[in-house]
């Protein structure tokens, strides 16, 4: 059976990665902003059907990016909470063990 090894520092590293993922998702969601308007200006009415598709795709992309941003942010917060909780429990258990050791 594999041993479970948890370190608060690793949980903090994972949290930082999720925070970065949240920021990247947010910027990706904004990457195609106003594409519909730009195509209307450059191509005119002839691209009406495409513009509708661009608007739908832009809305879907924004919704997906917002969802990824929210999920990554929540996961980062949970990882930070887990790190703090683990560290607190580890310190308490260590203090308890120290009290149980009888010096000779």
LINZITA-V135645 format. One record per helix or strand. SS is the DSSP state (hx for helix, st for strand). FROM is the first residue (numbers start at 1). TO is the last residue. If there is no record, write none. Layout:
BEGIN
SS|FROM|TO ; SS|FROM|TO
END
This chain:
BEGIN
hx|8|29 ; hx|35|100
END
